Amino acid sequence: MRLELAALLACVFLALVPLVPAHAENAPAEVSQLRLETDSDGVYLTAGVKFELSTIVEDALLKGIPMFFVVEADVFRDRWYWYDKRVASVARHMRLAYQPLTRGWRLNVSPNVITNVGLGVTLNQNFESLPDALAAIQRISHWKIAEASAIEPDTRYNVDFRFRLDVSQLPRPFQIGAVGEADWNIAASRNQRLTVENSR
């Protein structure tokens, strides 16, 4: 009788396990598209990054904490005798903030780190919804990553592309809480060969 009761309880437990809410995990960020183009003016990059904000990050945004995203690209020339040589390096910094008065979103884009002291030279865009603002962050279009003078014909090059949420620019309490937490880990990268035979 006890064995039957134990078996019945085990079956009930196993049947209820799928109903227990698990911690929802967002899919990892990924580079969904990366295209490199060369012309007489230089090298241009177009990319798409797919990611979702965790509930914690979205709640922080709605409470007035801006989020900072960084996009970086390095161009390396192959060298058989040593490490590849970096011939170009660029970065794009993006600051996303919620505007409570208008219930809108503001995105600042700059080639330099955006600080609280001042935004410096930035491109400012306003959006009515968070999905619209995120779509602008996730899409990098015709971004110049190297001057033509840095690229030589008939030479092999690679481009390292990186995208991340920069938690180092969060307020100190958020930085401490974000260390090692998957909810704050938004990062993606890809390396791609650059063809330059017809670049000049």
N, C-alpha and C positions, 0 to 999 in steps of 0.2 A: 504493500500500500504506500509506504514511504517512497519507494523507488518510482512508482507511478506519479506520485505528487511532485517529486523533484523533476521528473521528465516533463510534466505538464508546465511547471513554473519556468523551466528552461526554454520551452517552446514559446511561451508567452513573452519572455524576455527578448528572445531573438526576433520575434515578430514586431516588437515595439522599438527595437534599436533604430531602424530607419526613420522612425518618427521623431527621434530626439534631435533637436536642431543643432547642426554642426556650425562651427565658425565659418562664415562665408569667406572664401578666398577669391580674390580677383585673379583673372588670367594675367600671366606675366606680360609686361610690355614687350613689344616686338617691332622691328623695322619691317613694315609691310611692303615698302617700295623704296628703291634707291637707284637713281639714274644719274649718270655722269655725262656731261657734254663739254666738248672743247671747241673753241673757235679762235679767231685771231686776237680776241680780247682776253682770253684766259679760260679757266675751268669753272664750270657751273654745276651745282648739285641740286637735284630735286628729290625729295624724300617724303615718305609718309610713315608715321609712328602710331601704332595702335596701343592704347592703354586705357584703363578705367581707374577713376579715383575711388579709393576706399571710403567707407562711410566716415571714418575718423578725419580724413583729409578734407572731405567735403564739409563736414561740420565745422572744422577749423576755419575754412574759407567763409562760411556763412556768419561766423562770429567775428569777422573782420581781420583775420590773420592772412596776409598775402602769401601766395606760393610762388617760388622762383624755380624756373626751369632753365636748363642750360643745354645748348646744342653745340657740339664741337666737331671739327673736321680737320684732319691732318693728311697732308699729301707726302708720301715717302717715295724716294727714288731707290730702285734696287741697286745694291752693291754686293757683288759676289765675295769680296774680300773682307767685308766688315758689316756692321749693322747697317740697315737701310738708312739713308740720309733723309731727314725731314726737310722739305723744301718750301712748305707752306703750312700755316696753321691759323685757323680762324675760329671764332666763337660767337654765339648769339645768346644773349641773356633775355629771359622773358619773365615779367612780373605780372601775375594774375591776382586781381583784388576785387572783392565785392563792394558795390556802392549802395549802402543801405537807403539813402535818401531817394535814389532813383530806382532801386531794386534792379540795377543793371550790373554789368561786369566791365572792368577796364583792364586792357592788356597793354603793357609797355614793353617795347622791344628795343634792345640796344646791343651794340657790339662790345660794350664794356659792362662790368659788374654794376648792377643797379643798387644804390645804397639809399638809406633813409635821409641822408644829408641833401640829396638832390637827384633827380632823375637824369640830369645831363642831357645829351642829345639822344632822344628816343623817338620811336614811332608809337603814337598812342591810338588805340582803337577801342571803341565802345561796343558792347554786345548786350542784347536784351536777355539772353539766356546763357546758362553755363555750358550746355552742349555746343552752342555756336562759338563761344570763346575757346573751348577745348579743341574744336575742329580747326581753328586758326593756329593753335599751338602744335597740333599734330601734323600740320601740312607745311613743309618747307619747299618753297618754289623758286627755282632759278636763282640760287644763292651762289654768289661768286666766292670760290674758296681758294683760288690761286691766280696770280697774274700770269700772262702769257710768257713773260721773261723767265719765269721759274720752271717752265716746262720745255724740255728738249725733244725734238722728233726722234723717233726710232729708239726710245728709251722706255724701260719698263717702270711703271709707277703703281702704287697701291694707295687707296684712300681709306682711312679709318674714320668711321662716322659713329658718334656717340650722343646719346640723349639721356637726360636724367633730371629728377627732381632734386634740387640742391637744398638739402636739409640744413646745411651749415649756415644758411641765411635766415632760418627760422628763429623766433625768440628763444632765449636760452632754455626755459622750461620745456618747450617743444623739442628742442635739439636733444635734450637728455632722454625724453620719452621715446624719441624716434629711433635712437640707436638700436640696431638689430631687429627692429620691428618690420615685419613684412608689409604692414599697411602703409608704411612710408617709403617702401622700396619700389620706386618707379625708375627703371633704367633699361636701356636697350642699346645695342651696338651692332655694327656690321663692317666688315672689311671687303672692299671690292677693287678689282683690277681696273686701272684707267688706261684706255687705248688712246694714243696720241699721234698715230701715224700721219693723220691728215689734219693735224691741229694748226699747221702753218702753211 
